[in-house]
Amino acid sequence: MTQTGRLATKARPEDENATIHSFGGMVAVVCSPSMKQLLEKVRKTANTDAAVLITGETGCGKELIARAIHHHSLRCTRAWVDVQCAALPDHLLESELFGYERGAFSGAATQKPGMFELANGGTLFLDEVGELNPQMQVKLLRVLDGVPYYRLGGTRKVTTDVRIVAATNANLEEAVERGVFRRDLYHRLDQARLNVPSLKSRPEDIVALSRYFLTSQFPDLQFSESALHAIRTYSWPGNVRELRNAVIKAALSADSDLIELSDLPEGIQSGVSGSGPVGRTLEQIERQAILGALSETGGRQEPAAQLLGISTRTLIRKLKLYRGHDEPESMLAVAL
């Protein structure tokens, strides 16, 4: 792995603008301008010790961006520690963050350092920080301001040097206005802000990610053009996480080396999020995808075929079949 985290220049030959990066064991497939711009902001932000607040929908890749910050920072050779704030009960979160001494509570048979100590010199990632209760918010703010703290049951103060990166899918500004999140803690975490765009707002990444997820586990399989069109046009409310799971399900459902539209989960087949089929046939979806690609490329066959993930020969064959149907003659004439 190089210093920039890049593993390869392309995800596949068809995805000429897609690059693959690895940050702390997580892989990013980047094709869209918005994600490329975000990674540039990551590199700039990583060179400071500012606390970073990463926002975005569930499943869009907030932890990946957090790991990218650590990867590009001067702390990259030191510890990376992540805490899932929403996954731990309130009574356990304090001991996980700040540690405890032997005998601090029933079951505390040995001393245990907290996450702040484990991350000393490195980066501490607080995922879903908006889920912290008011008491934990107070304690976290004091530590972030450099105040030494005690382990649970301890008598010796602990001081650590930690870079904080936090993430949330909640609107913390609204939480502050409602009085459920401390304003001072919000501003302390929000020294730098990075927003991860939803998958539907970066359609260039959808096909590249789909192909990466497929070839990384099922290298002998490919998508049909109708399946790719459905994947490209679906809204992906679950973002990258939903896309990865859908690709795996489709691959396991396929009866041949070509994943068809019928192999995709039902909601994705219909192109909607949970509202059921819209009555389009496979041929109609295929034709719509091909003519849409031709429209985007001004009737040029080779770039349209690349956009669809098919060969130019297949595109020409499909267009010849469509002659005599109700598609605009001007587009077919330009394409043929």
ZISUL-V429727 format. One record per backbone hydrogen bond with DSSP energy under -0.5 kcal/mol. NH is the residue of the N-H (numbers start at 1). CO is the residue of the C=O. Records with the same first field share a line. If there is no record, write none. Layout:
# ZISUL-V429727
NH: CO  CO
This chain:
# ZISUL-V429727
2: 6
5: 2
7: 20
8: 20
11: 15
15: 12
16: 14
18: 15
19: 30
20: 8
21: 28
22: 5
23: 26
26: 23
28: 21
30: 19  28
36: 32
37: 33
38: 34
39: 35
40: 36
41: 37
42: 38
43: 39
44: 40
45: 41
46: 42
47: 43  44
48: 45
52: 164
53: 192
54: 52  166
55: 53  194
56: 168
60: 57
65: 61
66: 62
67: 63
68: 64
69: 65
70: 66
71: 67
72: 68
73: 69  70
74: 46
76: 73
78: 75
81: 123
83: 125
85: 83  127
87: 84
88: 84
92: 89
93: 89
94: 90
96: 92
97: 93
98: 94
99: 95
100: 112
101: 152
103: 108
104: 101
108: 105
109: 107
112: 100
114: 98
115: 96
116: 97
118: 114
119: 115
120: 117
121: 161
122: 119
123: 79
124: 163
125: 81  123
126: 124  165
127: 83  125
128: 167
129: 126  167
131: 128
132: 129
137: 133
138: 134
139: 135
140: 136
141: 137
142: 138
143: 139
144: 140
145: 141
146: 143
147: 142
149: 158
151: 156
152: 99
154: 151
158: 149
162: 160
163: 122
164: 162
165: 124
166: 52
167: 126
168: 54
172: 170
175: 171
176: 172
177: 173
178: 174
179: 176
180: 175
181: 175
186: 182
187: 183
188: 184
189: 185
190: 186
191: 188
192: 51  189
194: 53
196: 55  194
197: 195
201: 198
202: 199
205: 202
206: 203
207: 203
208: 204
209: 205
210: 206
211: 207
212: 208
213: 209
214: 210
215: 211
216: 212
217: 213  214
218: 214
221: 218
222: 257
224: 259
228: 224
229: 225
230: 226
231: 227
232: 228
233: 229
234: 230
239: 236
240: 59
241: 59  238
242: 238
243: 239
244: 240
245: 241
246: 242
247: 243
248: 244
249: 245
250: 246
251: 247
252: 248
253: 249
254: 250
259: 222
260: 258
263: 260
264: 261
268: 265
269: 265
270: 266
271: 268
272: 267
274: 272
285: 281
286: 282
287: 283
288: 284
289: 285
290: 286
291: 287
292: 288
293: 289
294: 290
295: 291
296: 292
297: 293
298: 295
299: 294
300: 297
304: 300
305: 301
306: 302
307: 303
308: 304
309: 305
310: 305
315: 311
316: 312
317: 313
318: 314
319: 315
320: 316
321: 317
322: 318
323: 319  320
325: 322
332: 328
333: 329
334: 330
335: 331
336: 332
